[in-house]
Amino acid sequence: MRLAAFMKTALKKTGRRPSMEMCEQMLHEMVTLRERAPEVSGSVACTVDGLRIACDLAGDRADQTAALSAALLSLSRRMADIAGKGAMEETLVSASAGFAALYPAGPTIVLTVVAEPGTNLGLLRLEGRKTAAALAAIATRNP
């Protein structure tokens, strides 16, 4: 199971086991995001270090997506800082076959949302931020 693999990796890195309940609550929020925004094909929540917490993506690229999400979050935060534009709120990657959007979910988590071509970007932004806030709240309740 995907959550079990994450827990083993996190245990090696942090010395403590993350809450299975937290992972399941985050996955529930991510599934709800896909239900609210039909063009969303999936999402990944990970730590700012690139460790996957929960995955609602098809296929086997969750760990790669998590690692790249953490790197892109770091770069995006640095760019916002250098540009003097305040705190980073969102990074949108627009590609020929759809979108990937990254949202910070508190100080230690990043949510990456993958969406299809023709996605309503306003809805994606609204629902992505709402889900990121829910993930941040879950992380706060489950340290």
C-alpha positions in Angstrom: 0.0 0.0 0.0 1.2 3.5 -0.8 0.8 4.9 2.7 2.8 2.0 4.2 5.8 2.8 1.9 5.7 6.4 2.9 5.6 5.6 6.6 8.7 3.4 6.3 10.6 6.2 4.5 9.5 8.8 7.0 10.4 6.6 9.9 14.0 6.3 8.5 14.3 10.0 8.0 12.6 11.4 11.1 12.9 8.6 13.6 9.1 8.8 14.2 6.1 7.3 12.5 3.7 9.7 10.9 0.0 9.3 11.8 -1.8 6.9 9.5 -4.9 8.9 10.4 -3.4 12.1 9.1 -2.4 10.5 5.8 -6.0 9.1 5.4 -7.6 12.5 6.2 -5.4 14.2 3.7 -6.2 11.6 1.0 -9.9 12.1 1.7 -9.5 15.9 1.1 -7.7 15.2 -2.1 -10.3 12.9 -3.4 -12.9 15.5 -2.5 -11.0 18.0 -4.5 -11.2 15.8 -7.6 -14.9 15.4 -7.0 -15.4 19.2 -6.7 -13.3 20.1 -9.8 -14.0 17.5 -12.6 -11.0 18.5 -14.7 -8.6 17.6 -11.8 -7.1 14.2 -12.6 -5.3 13.8 -9.3 -3.0 15.3 -6.6 -0.1 14.6 -4.4 0.6 15.9 -0.9 4.2 15.8 0.3 6.6 17.4 2.8 8.8 20.3 1.8 11.6 17.7 1.8 9.9 15.7 -0.9 8.5 12.8 1.1 5.0 11.7 -0.1 2.3 11.9 2.4 -0.8 11.0 0.3 -1.4 10.4 -3.3 -4.5 10.5 -5.5 -2.7 10.1 -8.8 -3.0 7.2 -11.2 0.3 5.6 -12.2 3.6 5.1 -10.5 5.1 8.6 -10.5 4.0 9.7 -7.1 7.4 9.7 -5.5 8.9 11.6 -8.5 6.1 14.1 -8.4 6.6 14.6 -4.6 10.4 15.2 -5.0 9.9 17.6 -7.9 7.1 19.4 -6.0 9.3 20.1 -3.1 12.1 21.4 -5.3 9.6 23.6 -7.3 8.1 24.9 -4.1 11.5 26.0 -2.8 12.3 27.7 -6.1 8.9 29.4 -6.2 9.2 30.7 -2.7 12.7 32.0 -3.4 11.5 33.7 -6.6 8.6 35.4 -4.8 11.1 36.6 -2.1 13.6 38.0 -4.7 10.9 39.7 -6.7 9.6 41.3 -3.4 6.1 40.2 -4.1 5.3 38.7 -0.7 4.6 35.1 0.2 4.3 32.5 -2.6 0.7 31.4 -3.0 0.6 29.3 -6.1 2.8 28.0 -8.9 1.1 27.0 -12.2 2.8 24.9 -14.8 1.0 25.1 -18.1 1.8 22.3 -20.5 0.5 21.2 -23.9 -1.6 18.4 -22.3 -2.8 20.1 -19.1 -1.6 21.8 -15.9 0.2 21.2 -12.7 -0.5 23.6 -9.8 1.4 23.8 -6.5 0.0 25.2 -3.3 1.8 25.5 0.0 -0.2 23.8 2.7 1.2 25.5 5.8 5.0 25.7 6.3 5.8 22.0 5.9 3.5 20.6 3.2 3.0 21.2 -0.5 0.0 20.1 -2.5 0.4 19.4 -6.2 -2.7 19.2 -8.4 -2.7 17.8 -11.9 -5.5 19.0 -14.3 -6.6 18.3 -17.8 -6.5 20.7 -20.8 -9.4 23.2 -20.8 -9.5 23.3 -17.0 -11.2 26.3 -15.5 -8.2 27.9 -13.9 -10.3 30.1 -11.5 -12.0 27.0 -10.2 -8.6 25.2 -10.0 -7.2 28.0 -8.0 -10.2 28.3 -5.6 -10.4 24.5 -5.0 -6.6 24.0 -4.8 -6.2 26.7 -2.2 -9.2 25.4 -0.2 -7.7 21.9 -0.2 -4.3 23.2 0.7 -5.8 25.0 3.7 -7.6 21.8 4.7 -4.3 19.9 4.6 -2.6 22.5 6.7 -5.3 22.2 9.3 -5.0 18.4 9.3 -1.2 18.7 9.8 -1.7 21.1 12.7 -4.1 18.8 14.4 -1.8 15.8 13.9 1.8 16.9 14.7 
